[in-house]
Amino acid sequence: AQAVAVGHTADDQVETILMHFLRGAGLSGLKGMEFSIILPAFDSQIPLTRPILDLWRADTVAYCAAHDLVPLEDPSNASDDYFRNRLRHNLIPELEKYNPRFRVTLQRTSHALRGDYALISDLTQKTWQEIIIKESQTYLSFQLAPFSKLLIPLIRNLIKFSVEKLRPGIVDISFSTLDRAAKFITSPQSAQRLDLVSGLLLFKEQNTLYLTDEVSNLPLEIYPQMGADAIPITVSGEINLKVKLDRSRSRDWVLTVKRISSAPELKNADPFQVTLDAELLGENLILCPRRVGERFAPLGMSGKSMKLKDFMINVKLPKRARDAYPILYAGDEIAWVPGYQISDRFRVTSETKDVIVFKLERGDFRSL
């Protein structure tokens, strides 16, 4: 089929708009039904069309009578048990006592609002493309900072548009739900997550906003991850060692280790590259996930230690990335938490002779 045609008339449009108004609706509800629309819940390509949406029911009945056509009548249309029927039989006739052209007026309003809605929809889609980071079947990720600075009405439209991306069949997302989402996004003091609608939730993580059905489905590509087994690092002489982390947990992360016989000038802005004192490190170096109850003495705390868990919380390393996050150990001591800080004990000083340069970066497993 090229399209599915239904027989909604202008009277149905008036009733629909009035229903939406009485139940509470935004512009998408008050504009009424579209002449043609794709409903992804039914089919992603075949449109639903309403070719007689601008014709009044009386005109269609007269046309059928003039051409000896017998339209099908749904018996339930006579029952006031249904909300729409009560509007048709009782409320609309009452409103026409105040304005005899009530139906025509509401139809004209629908036409005007449809144009306004098209304008806002275009702005919403353009803005969505500017702030989206990644779109998948289970989650959407956005740049949080620019998202949070948008006007509240635009944020509400963006959330509605995004929810419909992940839940194509959803209808009637309430204003209160969208407003809660907007306040969550714009408030820096809000909680980390907000349960939204239809099993979806909003989740803040540093500079990223996620719309997802489950936090565990979110990507870990920006956080190096490894398996449970420790990886020994044997350093003897000047070497260039490459160690690949467990690919099943994290994509394309490689540790490069290089020993240098003289301390270089320490100027490095990459948090995933550090230079440590080779003699203080010793030879028993391993890379492994964190251990329960571990303590860490980060640079800048004059040798004072803190729980590694507290350190990870302070630097805002997401909880879901902590258990498999690679840590460099020298013997039983933490020497470096990649991407964040080295241990004060293994820093390079004026007395340092040899150094080891560690660099953790995304690489190509096929080249190893």
Secondary structure in CASP SS format (residue, H / E / C, confidence):
PFRMAT SS
TARGET T0000
AUTHOR 0000-0000-0000
METHOD secondary structure of the structure
MODEL  1
A C 1.00
Q C 1.00
A C 1.00
V E 1.00
A E 1.00
V C 1.00
G C 1.00
H C 1.00
T C 1.00
A H 1.00
D H 1.00
D H 1.00
Q H 1.00
V H 1.00
E H 1.00
T H 1.00
I H 1.00
L H 1.00
M H 1.00
H H 1.00
F H 1.00
L H 1.00
R H 1.00
G C 1.00
A C 1.00
G C 1.00
L H 1.00
S H 1.00
G H 1.00
L H 1.00
K C 1.00
G C 1.00
M C 1.00
E C 1.00
F C 1.00
S E 1.00
I E 1.00
I C 1.00
L C 1.00
P C 1.00
A C 1.00
F C 1.00
D C 1.00
S C 1.00
Q C 1.00
I C 1.00
P C 1.00
L E 1.00
T E 1.00
R C 1.00
P C 1.00
I C 1.00
L C 1.00
D C 1.00
L C 1.00
W C 1.00
R H 1.00
A H 1.00
D H 1.00
T H 1.00
V H 1.00
A H 1.00
Y H 1.00
C H 1.00
A H 1.00
A H 1.00
H C 1.00
D C 1.00
L C 1.00
V C 1.00
P C 1.00
L C 1.00
E C 1.00
D C 1.00
P H 1.00
S H 1.00
N H 1.00
A H 1.00
S C 1.00
D C 1.00
D C 1.00
Y C 1.00
F H 1.00
R H 1.00
N H 1.00
R H 1.00
L H 1.00
R H 1.00
H H 1.00
N H 1.00
L H 1.00
I H 1.00
P H 1.00
E H 1.00
L H 1.00
E H 1.00
K H 1.00
Y H 1.00
N C 1.00
P C 1.00
R C 1.00
F H 1.00
R H 1.00
V H 1.00
T H 1.00
L H 1.00
Q H 1.00
R H 1.00
T H 1.00
S H 1.00
H H 1.00
A H 1.00
L H 1.00
R H 1.00
G H 1.00
D H 1.00
Y H 1.00
A H 1.00
L H 1.00
I H 1.00
S H 1.00
D H 1.00
L H 1.00
T H 1.00
Q H 1.00
K H 1.00
T H 1.00
W H 1.00
Q H 1.00
E H 1.00
I H 1.00
I E 1.00
I E 1.00
K E 1.00
E E 1.00
S C 1.00
Q C 1.00
T C 1.00
Y E 1.00
L E 1.00
S E 1.00
F E 1.00
Q E 1.00
L H 1.00
A H 1.00
P H 1.00
F H 1.00
S H 1.00
K C 1.00
L C 1.00
L C 1.00
I H 1.00
P H 1.00
L H 1.00
I H 1.00
R H 1.00
N H 1.00
L H 1.00
I H 1.00
K H 1.00
F H 1.00
S H 1.00
V H 1.00
E H 1.00
K H 1.00
L H 1.00
R C 1.00
P C 1.00
G C 1.00
I C 1.00
V C 1.00
D C 1.00
I C 1.00
S C 1.00
F H 1.00
S H 1.00
T H 1.00
L H 1.00
D H 1.00
R H 1.00
A H 1.00
A H 1.00
K H 1.00
F H 1.00
I H 1.00
T H 1.00
S C 1.00
P C 1.00
Q C 1.00
S C 1.00
A C 1.00
Q C 1.00
R E 1.00
L E 1.00
D E 1.00
L C 1.00
V C 1.00
S C 1.00
G C 1.00
L C 1.00
L E 1.00
L E 1.00
F E 1.00
K E 1.00
E E 1.00
Q C 1.00
N C 1.00
T E 1.00
L E 1.00
Y E 1.00
L E 1.00
T E 1.00
D C 1.00
E C 1.00
V H 1.00
S H 1.00
N H 1.00
L C 1.00
P C 1.00
L C 1.00
E C 1.00
I C 1.00
Y C 1.00
P C 1.00
Q C 1.00
M C 1.00
G C 1.00
A C 1.00
D C 1.00
A C 1.00
I E 1.00
P E 1.00
I E 1.00
T C 1.00
V C 1.00
S C 1.00
G C 1.00
E C 1.00
I C 1.00
N E 1.00
L E 1.00
K E 1.00
V E 1.00
K E 1.00
L C 1.00
D C 1.00
R C 1.00
S C 1.00
R C 1.00
S C 1.00
R C 1.00
D C 1.00
W E 1.00
V E 1.00
L E 1.00
T E 1.00
V E 1.00
K E 1.00
R E 1.00
I E 1.00
S C 1.00
S C 1.00
A C 1.00
P C 1.00
E C 1.00
L C 1.00
K C 1.00
N C 1.00
A C 1.00
D C 1.00
P C 1.00
F C 1.00
Q E 1.00
V E 1.00
T E 1.00
L E 1.00
D E 1.00
A H 1.00
E H 1.00
L H 1.00
L H 1.00
G C 1.00
E C 1.00
N C 1.00
L E 1.00
I E 1.00
L E 1.00
C E 1.00
P C 1.00
R C 1.00
R C 1.00
V C 1.00
G C 1.00
E C 1.00
R E 1.00
F E 1.00
A C 1.00
P E 1.00
L C 1.00
G C 1.00
M C 1.00
S C 1.00
G C 1.00
K C 1.00
S C 1.00
M E 1.00
K E 1.00
L H 1.00
K H 1.00
D H 1.00
F H 1.00
M H 1.00
I H 1.00
N H 1.00
V C 1.00
K C 1.00
L C 1.00
P C 1.00
K H 1.00
R H 1.00
A H 1.00
R H 1.00
D C 1.00
A C 1.00
Y C 1.00
P C 1.00
I E 1.00
L E 1.00
Y E 1.00
A E 1.00
G C 1.00
D C 1.00
E E 1.00
I E 1.00
A E 1.00
W E 1.00
V E 1.00
P C 1.00
G C 1.00
Y C 1.00
Q E 1.00
I E 1.00
S E 1.00
D H 1.00
R H 1.00
F H 1.00
R C 1.00
V C 1.00
T C 1.00
S C 1.00
E C 1.00
T C 1.00
K C 1.00
D C 1.00
V E 1.00
I E 1.00
V E 1.00
F E 1.00
K E 1.00
L E 1.00
E E 1.00
R E 1.00
G C 1.00
D C 1.00
F H 1.00
R H 1.00
S H 1.00
L C 1.00
END
